[in-house]
Each structure stands twice: as structure tokens, then as C-alpha cells.
Amino acid sequence: MDFGTESAPELEILARDHEKSRISQLVDAADGSGPKVLVLTGEPGAGKSTLVDWAASQAVAHGRRVLRVRGCEGEKDLGFAGVHQLLRPVLTGVERLPSRQRDALRCVFGLDQADGSQVPDPLLIRLGVLTLLSDTATEQPLLIIVDDAQWLDVGSLDVLAFVARRLEDEPAAMLLAARDDAVPVRFDRDFPHLTAGPLSRAAAGLLLDAQPHPPRGRVRSQILQQAAGNPLALIELTRAFAKDPGSRDTGSSGALPLTARLEQIFAADLPTLPHATQRVLLLAAAAGTTQLSDVLRAAPDMDGPQIWRPAEQAGLVRVEGGQVRLRHPLVRSAVYQAASFAERREAHLALAAALAHEPDRRAWHLAAAAPGPDEQVAGALAESAERSRHRGGHAAAAAALERAAELTPEPELRACRLLAAAKSAMLAGHPQWVGEIAAQVDALTDDPQLLAEASLRAGWSLAVTLRHDDSLAFLLPVAESMATQAPALGLSALGAAATPVYNSGDACYRNEIHRISDLIAPQPDETDRVWSHAVSRPFTDRERVLKSLPQAVDAMPDGSLTALVSLGAAAWILDETDEAVRLLGQAMDQLRRTATAGTNCTVAQVLALALFESGDWTASQSAAEDAFWMATEAGADNITVGSPLLQATLRAARGGHAGARAQADEAVHGRDLRKSRSLYVRHRHALGMAALAEGDHKTAYEQFRQAFTRDFHPAPVHYHASPYCLADLAAAAVRAGQADDARTVLRAAEGTLGESRSARLEAIVHRASALLSDPDDAETHFRTAADPAGARWPFEHALAHLDFGEWLRRRRRSAEARPLLGTALEIFERLDARPWIERTAAELRAAGVAVAPWAAPEAVADLTPQELQIAQLAAEGLTNRDIGARLYLSPRTIGFHLHKIFPKLGITGRVQLRDALGHVPRPD
């Protein structure tokens, strides 16, 4: 619905001053400052829709355009139905979009004939919607309103979440309203929330007084007590008592919850309505849409306005402009639940017959009418799922297949359809849903392979969470039981298990991985074995796994996403960082063309870690941010913790020690990391880096020390992550008076690292040894730590040069120290590692080198990482559309950024960008 710009009457809302103030700020933020997204929550009947209507009237009064969508239960399983409703007033603008975005939207909206030959790119769908909304907002500031979001289809929620995260620089804002117990997961944590809570008793009294027949006396007390501050309940109970002043029974105190009582109240008027009116109301409720034509096609003999009049007079419905709008979604629930199954079935069958030209909706109505298993209806839903899958609607396909399975009489086929539903849910990026579907398979079949596949899906659904033990309880038994019976499936389960095994860090699980791997005969595709071996023994078996890695990469089928991900992750663990960045970057390129958000976040996180280690900090920050947003949508709490920890580490390395500490502690708040050893160590590393950046070496040592046990022979808390803290531990120890303890840790840790160490780990161990050694032994270790082989890990390489340079200068060997310190300074400046820039510059000055106070080109230093990336791409001659396509932003957002960038750089146009940026390197 488009409210355009015509003036709207001011809606009077009692006792919602706080809510109205927040909404007014949102309306102002459409073309001003402040948060651009607000999630309005509350129980059914709390007045959310009234506040939404008020927001629309305010927006129109302030010169904004309003586009709105209201979720509908009847369309919840139709892919992109909500987005279609939202964009209907501006669909003509689709033709002006870039061709690929235009074609994607035309396909999902059914504007083109879909032959299934090509699945629309989910990213192009989301970009197309964003660009269309951006173009609309360019003409006039825009308020996007989403009401009853809990009933939107999953595809539309994915698109709206994508848009919401990119409104910061658009003249647009979004208000999303949902029931407080059903806020879509994409909006439940990461945007500002406003709760429309119960009214106070005084405010509730004012609302009662505003009714046509205000209740008095005991009735008033009963209403106030039972309504519990719910505005809709206050109004409806008052109306009920006004109709029957002699009634005093508003329900016992032990009755159903408030929402159920409200539904009963809404249905109370139905018996008094004419039968024909009850029938059309049920058709409207069953249809689940607001299209009057749906009802008229289902009941062509009931097209007179007089049929609706009794329901309109009862305040249940409003019919106008070809739309039939039930007064509140709870009216629909009440009407539907008040009908018998036979009546509901009759309504759905009538609607199915009327919608013969819409096979997807017809299939769902036939399913609703089915009294029990029905293979014909199940087949129709399965066909609907296939059509959805071809259109890229994996979530809609999963829903259709899950319902098809419920209606499938034959248990084995039902199990197969459930597994297909789980696969579609996996492709849609919803691991929790995958687990729920997979859990249904056990009771349906005795087929060991089907049961194993179900366990594999269930274990996969938990692999991205912090429930490592639960995930492995599914995956390891599958890997062992299928080792000889279905070795390819067993090896796949072993590969899936490697992720929670790594995150757990438990030695028992690592031994199990290795033992089960020995039971599985060599397979044509050994990718999962290479990955699981890299996880289980990254140091002691490094040489053998390292020989297998290039062979597996060479044998990798073209475009094999699984192989890219697994081998890229294995390369990262083995410190083949450049190869990891290459393989994982290719995987991300493929994943951007699919809807696998759950996998996306995992790959993006590992890529972010590899980019951080390789010195591409801007790209690392961007990948970590992407990983976090995708993880919040997927329910992948292992990433929602890990990504902020990496971002905190980056922030600390650049000097933001206070913000880094806050971000790291917020990431783990309320989390028990005792069984997530990798995250525990990364948390300590982030806090240790923040303390180093601040110059608090005692705190830094305490944090790094917690990466190792307090045993007589200290052991790494996490077998892989902890050893990389050794050099930082030693650096803090020598300044905190803890050198003896640090030597004990180092000696014990070295025994776990094997003989064939990576150049990176070798440099870390030698740097730690140099810092903790006697002067006679230190120089040899320093020279090894500063070996050029370590240059692939620039931050650590620069730290080794800085420590060696400091050591030499303190021994009056300044001439030898200067080149080392100069190399360190150059690297730190490139990385923008500000605390270490200052420290290195001070050492150089003490060594007799004149060093000007550092300023990344001051103007460039004022740019955010994203602004710098945009400026560099523009300096290369890319257009706004080219840059937007590369960074997944709208062209208008790119233009907005450039208008902020020019003044910061002191320039007036694009042609000056190259000179203004100077020699600042561009991340790959």
C-alpha cells in the first residue's frame, strides 16, 4: 500500500507518548540523522497496528512517501509475497533497474515465464529491491512500514533484513512491527526495539472513558483486571459488556492466556450474524489475503454488499477498494477457530477450485482441506516446492516439502520428502529449521542410510552453534557406522564433524576423528579427509597433510563449493594463509550467488581470520561484519560470538583499546565458553591485544596467560589457537615481571607443536624465545623470528622487527637497529596499527633517525574502512554502479558516500581522488 503524499488525518492515541516520540524520531531520520530502523513489538492487541497507522500519517504529514506491507498467514509460504505487496505501487520502476537485477525481480514476481533453466541469484533479488527502494527514496524521502512481520514469508524477511542493514546512507527509514513472541530472527537482536507494553491502570482507564459506552462500577474493575493493560482487550471487553449490560462473566482467572481469550471475544459476534455473512467471513479468513476477488471467485453467489454489511456493522471487517480487511489479525484467528473442521475444509476446497490458475496457492488450500494423508495433495505440494526451488525460493520449497511429508501416506516416501525439505532449509540458510525437520525422520524409516542422512543434517544444523557435544553426538556415530557401508556418506559426516571438533578443542574428539578416518577406505574425493586431518593434528601431522592439500586442490572438481570451503579452511589451519584467502574468496564468490546464509557466515568468518593474518585488515573487517550479520539470520551463535571478537582484535590493533574491550566482553556476555575453547582463547587474545595497545602489560599478560592452563606443565587451552599467543605472552611478560612463568609456558607448549612447523609458527616461537632468553642466546632467536619467510604475516613480522630493533638499540647497536625499525614502521603504517606506530617511531628517534609525527595522510585517516574502499575504487575509474555492484550497495549509497568523502579529503571531484589518496595501498 502506498500512502503517497496526501495529507492524512491525525490519529488520536492515548497514553503512548514515549512510543510516539521514538516513532517521530524515526520519521525524521528518513532524511536526517539517527537510527534508520525501529522494531516495534508487543503482545497481540497491544496497539502496534494503531501505532503503525499513526507513523504512516506522521510520515505523510512530514512530506515522506510511505510504502507498507502487512504480513498475511495465507501467504506465509509463498516466496517473496510480502516484498511483492510492498513494491506493488512502484513496480514500474523495475524496468529501470540494471538488467540482472531487473530480470531477477521479474522472475520472482512472476512477470516473466519461469522455465526453471536458471535460478535467480538471491543477492540480485535483494540488490534489486534495495536499488528500487533507493530510486524511490531519491524522488522523495521514504518510510517503509512492515506490519505483522511474524506472518511474512521467509524470502521477504531475508530481503527486508538485507535492506534494513543498508539504509544508513539512504533517505529512508523502516518501521517493522511484530508480536513480541514471534519477532523474526533477522530482526530480534540487531536493531533498536520499541515495546508497546501494557497500559498503566490510569491510562487504561482513560481508554475506557473514550469508548462510546464507558463501563462503570464492578464491570470496570473486571475489565481493567482481565484486560491487563491490553488496549484491544479493553476496547473489545467494553464493547461486549455494552451489548449485554447484564453480563458479568468475563472468564475465569484460570482460563486460557489473554490472546486466546481475545480470540474468543472476537468470535462471540459470529453466531448472531447471518449464515451467508459467516460463510464469507470464513472464506476471507481462510484465504489469508485481502483480495476480495479471491472470496468472490470462491463464492460467486455471494457478491452483494449486503452480505458483508452485518460484519461491518459488528466492527469485524471493512470492505473497500477491492480489499476485504479484517479489523485485526486476531479477528481472522477467531473466525477461523470458531468454525468446525468441516466448515473450514469446505472453505479451503472452494478457494482451491477458485485458484486453479494459481497452482501454488491451490496446493496449499488443498493441503489445508486434507483430513489426513493424501498422496495427490502431497504431490501437488512437492511440485510447488520444485517450482519454488527453480525460482530461488528455497525457504518456500522447504515449507511445501515439509507439509507434503505430513500428507504423505507411505513412511519411506515421507522420510525422503523430509530430507529434501531439510536440504532446502539448509540451502535457505536456516540451520535451526533443518534440525527440526531432520528430527522427524527417525520415526518413519528403518533404512540405515536415510537415518544416517537425517543425523548428518541434524548434526550440521548444530555445527554452527555452541552446542558442539550435541552436534558431534549426531555426526561421529554416522561417520563410524557408514565407514564401510556407505564410505562417501561416512567421510561427509566426518568432514561436517571437523568444524565442531575444532571449535570444541576437546582432545577426545580429535582422536575420534583420526580413528574413524582410518576406517574409511580411500574415496575419489578426499576433500573431507584432508580437512578432518588438518583439524585433528594440525602440528604433529602437518607435513603429511600439507602434501595432501595441493593434490586435493588439483583434483578438485570445477566449481565444487564444498571442496573450496573445506580445503580453504584446511589451508588456514596449516598456515597456508595465501592459499586460504584464494580458496575461501572463490567460495564466497559462489555463495553470494546462492541462498546458503548459514554456510556463508562460516566461510566469511574463516576468510576474515585469514585476511587479518595476511595483513588485509580492511577486507578482514568487512568480511567479519558480513559474517556477523549472516550469522544472526542463521542462528549461528558460534559466529555471532567469534566475529565480534575478531572485530575487537582489529579495533585494539588500531588503537581503540576501550572500544575493543567493550566489544569483546559484550560478545561473550551470557555465554559459557568452557566447552568452546577456540572462542575462549580468541576472547582472551582480544582482551590481551587491547591491554597491549593501552600499554597495560600486566593485564595483557594475565589475559594471554589464560590461553594456557595453570598446571605444573601448562598446556594450551585450545590445541591450535593458544600457541599463536606465545610471542605476545612473552612480550607482555618481560614488561610485567613474569618472565619465569612465561618460560615455563613456552617450554611446555613447544612440546605440542611437532617438528614440522609453519614459517609463521616458527617465527612466533623464536620471537617468544628471544624475548625470554639470556642475552647470549637471544640474537639467534631474533634473527630467525625476523626471517623474510614470515613476511606473509605482516603484523607479526613487524612485531619481530620491532622487538629485535629495540633489543639492538639497548645494546648500543643503533646502526643495526635502524633498518629493522624502519621496516617495522613501514608495515605498521600500512596496517594503521597506531599504538605500534608510535612505539616504533619513538625507538627510531632514540636510534638517531628523524621521524615526523605519523599521520596517515590525515585526511585519509578520517575515512572509515568502507569509505576508503569506495574512494580507491572510484579513483580507479569505476562508476557508482560498478562500485555498488562490487560492494553490494546501491549506486545512490555510493554517491552519498562520495559526497562525504570529498570534503574529508579536501577535494571537490572524482578526478582529484588519485592524488588525494597518494600511495595508500588498496586491499585486494
MIZA-734797 format. One record per residue (C-alpha): y, z, x. Coordinates in steps of 0.02 Angstrom, whole numbers, padded with zeros to 5 digits, always signed. Layout:
<pts>
YZX;...
</pts>
This chain:
<pts>
+00000+00000+00000;+00171-00047+00064;+00318+00058+00007;+00441-00065+00084;+00618-00004+00096;+00668+00025-00083;+00734+00197-00122;+00609+00320-00190;+00643+00470-00299;+00646+00637-00210;+00486+00734-00243;+00509+00918-00275;+00385+01025-00181;+00386+01213-00197;+00363+01333-00050;+00317+01206+00082;+00473+01218+00191;+00377+01230+00355;+00266+01082+00313;+00414+00977+00257;+00508+01018+00416;+00364+00961+00526;+00343+00802+00425;+00529+00766+00434;+00518+00780+00624;+00375+00654+00621;+00476+00534+00514;+00621+00549+00635;+00504+00521+00783;+00460+00347+00720;+00609+00281+00818;+00660+00440+00907;+00581+00572+01015;+00441+00695+00981;+00256+00683+00940;+00210+00522+00853;+00052+00582+00766;+00026+00727+00646;-00139+00777+00567;-00115+00865+00400;-00263+00971+00349;-00305+01086+00205;-00438+01125+00079;-00460+01012-00072;-00317+01041-00190;-00202+01113-00057;-00069+00983-00093;-00099+00864+00052;-00079+00710-00055;+00082+00778-00127;+00149+00807+00048;+00093+00633+00096;+00189+00560-00052;+00340+00663-00001;+00326+00596+00176;+00323+00418+00108;+00479+00449+00002;+00569+00527+00151;+00522+00382+00263;+00587+00255+00139;+00747+00355+00116;+00773+00353+00304;+00750+00166+00320;+00570+00163+00377;+00436+00047+00316;+00279+00132+00254;+00102+00065+00266;-00031+00177+00194;-00217+00186+00164;-00317+00308+00062;-00498+00341+00105;-00624+00300-00027;-00803+00363-00038;-00860+00199-00112;-00802+00103+00041;-00851+00229+00174;-00998+00125+00230;-00906-00042+00230;-00848-00082+00404;-00658-00093+00427;-00623-00073+00240;-00489+00057+00274;-00399-00049+00403;-00402-00195+00281;-00320-00087+00147;-00189-00028+00270;-00143-00202+00330;-00150-00299+00167;+00040-00305+00149;+00059-00380+00323;-00098-00486+00338;+00005-00644+00351;+00055-00582+00523;-00125-00602+00583;-00092-00787+00609;+00044-00748+00735;-00069-00642+00845;-00141-00702+01011;-00286-00817+00971;-00428-00700+01021;-00353-00553+00926;-00319-00664+00776;-00498-00730+00773;-00569-00554+00787;-00468-00490+00639;-00504-00644+00535;-00688-00617+00564;-00695-00431+00520;-00585-00456+00366;-00695-00598+00304;-00556-00727+00320;-00673-00839+00419;-00851-00887+00382;-00958-00775+00496;-01114-00862+00558;-01170-00719+00670;-01158-00826+00826;-01029-00713+00905;-00996-00528+00879;-00810-00487+00876;-00754-00388+01026;-00714-00211+00964;-00574-00198+01090;-00496-00359+01025;-00509-00292+00847;-00415-00134+00897;-00289-00229+01002;-00259-00349+00858;-00221-00207+00738;-00109-00123+00867;-00014-00285+00901;+00006-00321+00715;+00074-00146+00683;+00186-00159+00836;+00257-00325+00775;+00287-00247+00604;+00374-00098+00681;+00485-00213+00783;+00562-00276+00622;+00584-00101+00550;+00529+00074+00607;+00359+00109+00533;+00269+00260+00461;+00080+00240+00449;+00006+00356+00318;-00180+00392+00306;-00236+00499+00160;-00412+00566+00130;-00460+00514+00305;-00628+00602+00285;-00683+00458+00173;-00632+00315+00286;-00765+00206+00364;-00807+00243+00546;-00745+00074+00607;-00573+00104+00532;-00565+00279+00606;-00604+00207+00777;-00462+00082+00758;-00339+00212+00693;-00380+00331+00837;-00352+00188+00960;-00184+00151+00880;-00134+00335+00870;-00156+00358+01057;-00040+00211+01092;+00109+00249+00979;+00209+00343+01110;+00320+00195+01151;+00319+00110+00981;+00448+00134+00842;+00309+00200+00734;+00226+00364+00686;+00065+00412+00598;+00029+00547+00469;-00156+00574+00438;-00218+00692+00302;-00396+00756+00285;-00493+00901+00215;-00494+01043+00340;-00684+01049+00343;-00700+00862+00367;-00568+00808+00492;-00635+00652+00579;-00693+00695+00755;-00571+00570+00829;-00426+00675+00762;-00495+00852+00763;-00432+00911+00933;-00315+00793+01021;-00165+00776+00907;-00045+00903+00832;-00112+00981+00673;-00019+01049+00523;-00117+01152+00398;-00066+01157+00218;-00135+01330+00189;-00143+01434+00031;+00021+01477-00052;+00080+01655-00043;+00066+01753-00204;+00254+01738-00228;+00253+01550-00200;+00103+01532-00315;+00200+01624-00449;+00344+01502-00430;+00223+01357-00452;+00152+01435-00610;+00327+01458-00678;+00361+01273-00651;+00219+01221-00767;+00254+01164-00946;+00167+01319-01016;+00178+01457-00885;+00040+01587-00905;+00083+01769-00934;+00004+01939-00926;-00178+01959-00879;-00207+01772-00883;-00076+01751-00750;-00161+01881-00639;-00330+01798-00664;-00261+01628-00617;-00173+01696-00464;-00331+01785-00408;-00454+01645-00436;-00342+01505-00375;-00321+01597-00209;-00160+01504-00173;-00233+01330-00202;-00095+01229-00285;-00210+01111-00378;-00314+01255-00443;-00156+01344-00501;-00100+01192-00598;-00270+01150-00671;-00312+01328-00723;-00142+01343-00805;-00173+01181-00899;-00346+01241-00954;-00279+01403-01023;-00134+01315-01108;-00261+01210-01205;-00360+01364-01258;-00247+01518-01259;-00390+01624-01323;-00498+01588-01171;-00504+01719-01034;-00657+01663-00937;-00608+01577-00777;-00776+01602-00695;-00861+01749-00616;-00812+01811-00446;-00983+01768-00378;-00978+01587-00434;-00977+01432-00326;-00842+01405-00194;-00670+01357-00250;-00696+01171-00227;-00847+01171-00342;-00754+01272-00474;-00613+01147-00467;-00733+01003-00494;-00800+01092-00647;-00624+01113-00712;-00587+00928-00689;-00743+00885-00786;-00703+01006-00927;-00599+00875-01022;-00735+00743-01016;-00836+00797-01169;-00682+00783-01279;-00648+00603-01227;-00716+00455-01323;-00883+00390-01259;-00807+00224-01206;-00673+00315-01104;-00805+00423-01020;-00902+00266-00976;-00755+00176-00893;-00708+00335-00801;-00885+00346-00733;-00878+00163-00682;-00714+00194-00592;-00788+00346-00506;-00947+00255-00458;-00855+00102-00396;-00766+00207-00268;-00619+00088-00259;-00454+00074-00350;-00481-00106-00406;-00475-00115-00596;-00561-00284-00586;-00721-00201-00523;-00732-00096-00680;-00688-00240-00795;-00821-00352-00720;-00949-00214-00742;-00895-00181-00923;-00812-00340-00988;-00816-00272-01166;-00701-00129-01117;-00544-00216-01057;-00422-00145-01183;-00287-00022-01127;-00332+00091-01272;-00495+00137-01186;-00401+00216-01040;-00266+00299-01144;-00361+00462-01183;-00400+00487-00998;-00219+00452-00952;-00158+00574-01082;-00279+00704-01011;-00200+00677-00841;-00362+00615-00762;-00314+00438-00718;-00169+00317-00702;-00190+00130-00731;-00057+00010-00672;-00035-00149-00572;-00219-00192-00572;-00262-00022-00499;-00352+00124-00577;-00310+00284-00487;-00398+00446-00523;-00271+00586-00511;-00359+00669-00365;-00519+00632-00269;-00593+00789-00346;-00574+00706-00515;-00693+00571-00454;-00817+00702-00393;-00804+00797-00556;-00827+00643-00665;-00973+00583-00561;-01062+00750-00554;-01035+00782-00738;-01137+00627-00781;-01326+00628-00789;-01426+00529-00663;-01469+00403-00799;-01284+00377-00834;-01241+00361-00650;-01385+00240-00625;-01328+00132-00769;-01151+00127-00696;-01212+00076-00523;-01326-00059-00592;-01182-00129-00693;-01072-00131-00539;-01211-00211-00435;-01226-00350-00562;-01038-00375-00562;-01033-00382-00373;-01168-00513-00347;-01042-00612-00244;-01019-00463-00125;-01195-00432-00057;-01146-00282+00050;-01067-00182-00092;-01204-00240-00211;-01336-00172-00093;-01253-00001-00088;-01239+00009-00278;-01423-00039-00295;-01463+00098-00171;-01363+00225-00271;-01457+00172-00428;-01629+00182-00349;-01729+00327-00425;-01844+00329-00274;-01913+00222-00134;-01885+00037-00166;-01926-00090-00032;-01824-00228-00114;-01666-00123-00111;-01707-00060+00064;-01725-00240+00121;-01555-00283+00046;-01476-00140+00142;-01564-00193+00302;-01493-00369+00278;-01321-00292+00251;-01344-00197+00413;-01384-00357+00504;-01226-00439+00438;-01125-00287+00492;-01204-00293+00664;-01156-00476+00686;-00977-00431+00640;-00975-00292+00769;-00986-00154+00637;-01121-00051+00721;-01074+00107+00627;-01088+00019+00459;-01255-00053+00516;-01318+00120+00562;-01268+00190+00393;-01352+00048+00300;-01512+00062+00402;-01517+00250+00380;-01504+00231+00191;-01628+00087+00196;-01751+00201+00284;-01731+00332+00146;-01781+00200+00019;-01924+00126+00120;-02094+00170+00043;-02201+00137+00197;-02182+00279+00325;-02208+00171+00480;-02075+00046+00425;-01961+00191+00380;-01980+00258+00556;-01940+00087+00629;-01784+00073+00523;-01728+00245+00575;-01750+00199+00757;-01649+00040+00726;-01516+00148+00643;-01515+00263+00793;-01492+00115+00908;-01344+00052+00805;-01268+00226+00803;-01290+00229+00992;-01201+00062+01007;-01064+00131+00895;-01041+00272+01021;-01092+00419+00911;-01221+00523+01005;-01225+00666+00880;-01268+00546+00741;-01403+00468+00849;-01483+00639+00867;-01479+00673+00680;-01563+00506+00642;-01693+00520+00779;-01743+00693+00718;-01808+00617+00556;-01939+00508+00640;-02063+00645+00689;-02125+00675+00511;-02153+00490+00475;-02273+00425+00606;-02411+00470+00725;-02379+00320+00835;-02354+00394+01009;-02237+00255+01063;-02125+00271+00910;-02120+00459+00932;-02079+00437+01115;-01938+00317+01074;-01870+00442+00948;-01874+00579+01079;-01789+00462+01202;-01648+00432+01077;-01635+00618+01039;-01628+00661+01222;-01499+00525+01254;-01391+00598+01116;-01384+00763+01209;-01368+00693+01384;-01179+00681+01373;-01160+00860+01310;-01177+01027+01397;-01349+01054+01319;-01444+00999+01473;-01601+01101+01438;-01614+01033+01261;-01591+00855+01320;-01724+00871+01453;-01844+00954+01331;-01849+00783+01246;-01838+00667+01396;-01954+00740+01527;-02107+00752+01411;-02078+00571+01357;-02067+00514+01538;-02230+00603+01582;-02329+00557+01426;-02280+00373+01438;-02300+00363+01628;-02465+00268+01614;-02471+00222+01429;-02301+00135+01424;-02231+00146+01600;-02072+00049+01562;-02029+00172+01423;-02075+00317+01537;-01963+00254+01675;-01821+00228+01549;-01840+00409+01493;-01838+00464+01674;-01676+00369+01702;-01598+00448+01548;-01655+00620+01608;-01571+00598+01777;-01398+00625+01703;-01429+00799+01629;-01533+00842+01782;-01384+00805+01893;-01262+00898+01782;-01377+01048+01768;-01410+01056+01954;-01572+01152+01923;-01696+01128+02067;-01846+01139+01949;-01786+00988+01851;-01756+00890+02011;-01934+00925+02066;-01999+00870+01896;-01903+00706+01910;-01984+00672+02078;-02158+00723+02020;-02155+00615+01864;-02085+00467+01959;-02241+00468+02067;-02347+00450+01909;-02264+00287+01856;-02328+00128+01936;-02203+00005+02009;-02114-00095+01875;-02024-00263+01877;-01861-00169+01851;-01848-00019+01966;-01668+00024+01924;-01707+00189+01838;-01818+00243+01983;-01680+00212+02110;-01558+00310+02002;-01677+00456+01972;-01722+00467+02157;-01538+00468+02205;-01512+00613+02085;-01664+00714+02135;-01646+00703+02325;-01478+00631+02374;-01480+00705+02550;-01659+00730+02607;-01719+00561+02539;-01555+00469+02566;-01620+00343+02693;-01765+00286+02582;-01658+00275+02425;-01522+00185+02521;-01646+00049+02570;-01696+00028+02387;-01518+00015+02323;-01469-00157+02389;-01640-00225+02342;-01615-00164+02164;-01439-00236+02159;-01501-00405+02220;-01642-00404+02091;-01526-00351+01951;-01527-00473+01804;-01360-00556+01775;-01252-00454+01657;-01376-00309+01649;-01266-00167+01589;-01398-00032+01613;-01428-00086+01792;-01242-00091+01833;-01218+00085+01767;-01371+00163+01847;-01353+00079+02016;-01165+00111+02018;-01195+00295+01986;-01331+00299+02120;-01211+00218+02244;-01082+00352+02204;-01205+00493+02235;-01257+00414+02401;-01075+00397+02458;-01082+00208+02448;-00914+00226+02364;-00850+00047+02378;-01011-00018+02302;-01000+00112+02165;-00824+00057+02120;-00879-00125+02117;-01033-00099+02008;-00954+00028+01890;-00799-00081+01874;-00910-00225+01818;-00997-00109+01695;-00830-00055+01622;-00778-00236+01601;-00935-00265+01498;-00919-00104+01400;-00742-00146+01347;-00818-00290+01251;-00937-00177+01154;-00925-00026+01042;-01029+00092+01151;-00897+00228+01165;-01023+00361+01215;-01079+00262+01365;-00903+00206+01403;-00843+00383+01432;-00984+00423+01552;-00958+00266+01655;-00769+00288+01654;-00789+00466+01718;-00902+00419+01864;-00787+00272+01903;-00639+00392+01903;-00728+00505+02028;-00769+00357+02141;-00591+00292+02132;-00524+00464+02177;-00635+00473+02329;-00590+00295+02381;-00404+00336+02375;-00356+00235+02222;-00280+00384+02135;-00177+00289+02006;-00330+00196+01944;-00430+00358+01950;-00304+00445+01839;-00308+00302+01715;-00499+00297+01711;-00508+00486+01689;-00387+00480+01544;-00488+00341+01462;-00647+00440+01489;-00572+00593+01405;-00512+00502+01250;-00676+00411+01229;-00774+00572+01256;-00678+00663+01120;-00726+00525+01000;-00907+00527+01055;-00932+00715+01059;-00972+00706+01245;-00915+00879+01297;-00982+00857+01474;-00843+00729+01496;-00711+00820+01393;-00729+00959+01522;-00757+00852+01677;-00615+00730+01651;-00476+00861+01640;-00549+00945+01794;-00532+00783+01892;-00357+00758+01824;-00314+00936+01877;-00379+00899+02052;-00269+00743+02059;-00120+00843+01999;-00149+00976+02131;-00166+00846+02269;+00004+00778+02220;+00086+00949+02221;+00079+01004+02040;-00016+01164+02077;+00041+01263+01924;+00001+01123+01803;-00164+01092+01890;-00218+01272+01868;-00170+01272+01685;-00260+01108+01652;-00418+01163+01743;-00426+01330+01653;-00392+01250+01484;-00533+01126+01514;-00663+01264+01534;-00591+01386+01407;-00729+01448+01294;-00863+01354+01393;-01012+01434+01477;-01039+01334+01636;-01180+01439+01708;-01304+01301+01668;-01182+01161+01706;-01171+01188+01892;-01086+01023+01931;-00941+01064+01816;-00934+01243+01880;-00911+01180+02058;-00783+01050+02006;-00685+01186+01916;-00683+01292+02074;-00636+01140+02179;-00488+01101+02065;-00425+01281+02074;-00451+01284+02262;-00351+01124+02283;-00211+01198+02177;-00207+01352+02288;-00204+01245+02447;-00061+01143+02376;+00035+01304+02346;-00005+01372+02519;-00107+01518+02448;-00252+01511+02570;-00332+01674+02517;-00350+01615+02337;-00406+01444+02397;-00544+01523+02500;-00601+01630+02354;-00614+01476+02243;-00706+01365+02368;-00820+01510+02414;-00882+01517+02234;-00960+01345+02259;-01093+01438+02360;-01199+01588+02317;-01167+01763+02385;-01344+01780+02451;-01387+01833+02628;-01418+01648+02659;-01285+01567+02549;-01344+01415+02453;-01246+01279+02367;-01218+01321+02183;-01238+01135+02148;-01351+01045+02268;-01239+00890+02279;-01062+00940+02231;-01048+01101+02332;-01070+01031+02510;-00916+00921+02489;-00813+01083+02480;-00864+01139+02655;-00715+01069+02751;-00588+01136+02627;-00679+01303+02629;-00663+01308+02819;-00479+01256+02816;-00438+01398+02696;-00549+01521+02789;-00460+01508+02957;-00294+01547+02872;-00364+01685+02761;-00458+01782+02896;-00628+01732+02828;-00694+01626+02971;-00853+01731+02998;-00905+01719+02815;-00867+01533+02813;-00976+01506+02968;-01121+01589+02876;-01097+01472+02728;-01085+01319+02840;-01243+01360+02939;-01342+01389+02780;-01275+01233+02693;-01312+01119+02840;-01496+01156+02819;-01496+01075+02646;-01415+00911+02699;-01556+00822+02788;-01543+00716+02943;-01479+00551+02873;-01305+00596+02813;-01173+00478+02749;-01022+00445+02858;-00922+00542+02730;-01031+00697+02733;-01044+00688+02922;-00854+00691+02936;-00842+00838+02814;-00971+00942+02909;-00892+00905+03078;-00718+00945+03014;-00782+01112+02949;-00873+01143+03114;-00717+01101+03215;-00609+01221+03117;-00736+01362+03135;-00794+01330+03314;-00743+01405+03479;-00605+01305+03566;-00728+01235+03692;-00835+01156+03556;-00702+01109+03429;-00638+00948+03507;-00805+00858+03498;-00819+00900+03314;-00639+00847+03281;-00666+00678+03362;-00821+00647+03257;-00731+00702+03099;-00589+00580+03134;-00706+00434+03170;-00645+00269+03089;-00807+00263+02988;-00729+00395+02875;-00578+00287+02831;-00663+00234+02668;-00621+00408+02602;-00436+00411+02647;-00384+00584+02588;-00524+00671+02682;-00495+00555+02831;-00310+00603+02835;-00353+00788+02824;-00465+00771+02976;-00325+00685+03073;-00201+00819+03019;-00314+00962+03073;-00353+00879+03240;-00169+00841+03270;-00121+01021+03233;-00257+01084+03349;-00198+00971+03491;-00014+01015+03469;-00052+01200+03476;-00134+01168+03645;+00023+01080+03709;-00056+00908+03696;+00081+00836+03586;+00067+00660+03654;-00114+00652+03595;-00071+00735+03429;+00067+00613+03378;-00040+00460+03336;-00162+00568+03238;-00021+00649+03140;+00062+00480+03113;-00099+00409+03038;-00116+00561+02926;+00064+00546+02866;+00045+00362+02826;-00109+00397+02719;-00034+00547+02630;+00123+00448+02588;+00018+00307+02518;-00078+00430+02410;+00080+00528+02364;-00007+00689+02421;+00157+00783+02430;+00105+00955+02496;+00014+00872+02640;+00157+00750+02671;+00273+00899+02700;+00149+00989+02811;+00113+00834+02916;+00296+00791+02934;+00331+00968+02996;+00192+00950+03125;+00262+00784+03185;+00435+00858+03205;+00360+01002+03304;+00274+00872+03412;+00442+00792+03452;+00442+00649+03327;+00597+00623+03221;+00536+00612+03041;+00656+00581+02899;+00626+00686+02743;+00498+00587+02645;+00543+00504+02483;+00428+00375+02408;+00556+00262+02378;+00645+00392+02275;+00662+00278+02126;+00478+00233+02134;+00432+00417+02143;+00513+00439+01973;+00394+00315+01893;+00238+00376+01805;+00073+00301+01867;+00069+00187+01715;+00250+00132+01740;+00214+00094+01922;+00064-00010+01873;+00165-00107+01745;+00308-00134+01868;+00189-00200+02001;+00106-00321+01880;+00274-00383+01818;+00332-00405+01999;+00183-00521+02023;+00249-00632+01884;+00138-00581+01739;+00213-00593+01565;+00219-00446+01445;+00071-00519+01350;-00028-00542+01512;+00007-00362+01564;-00033-00297+01390;-00199-00389+01388;-00244-00315+01558;-00192-00136+01516;-00243-00140+01331;-00066-00110+01268;+00040-00212+01150;+00168-00332+01225;+00307-00233+01142;+00247-00074+01227;+00253-00164+01394;+00432-00218+01356;+00478-00040+01309;+00408+00024+01474;+00503-00107+01574;+00666-00057+01489;+00634+00121+01551;+00579+00061+01723;+00733-00046+01763;+00860+00099+01758;+00744+00211+01859;+00736+00079+01996;+00921+00040+01984;+00893-00142+01937;+00933-00250+01787;+00792-00376+01776;+00616-00429+01823;+00669-00539+01968;+00726-00383+02062;+00561-00290+02043;+00478-00355+02201;+00620-00299+02313;+00639-00132+02221;+00456-00089+02243;+00458-00134+02427;+00292-00104+02515;+00218+00013+02385;+00035-00042+02379;-00040-00095+02214;-00206-00018+02164;-00348-00141+02148;
</pts>
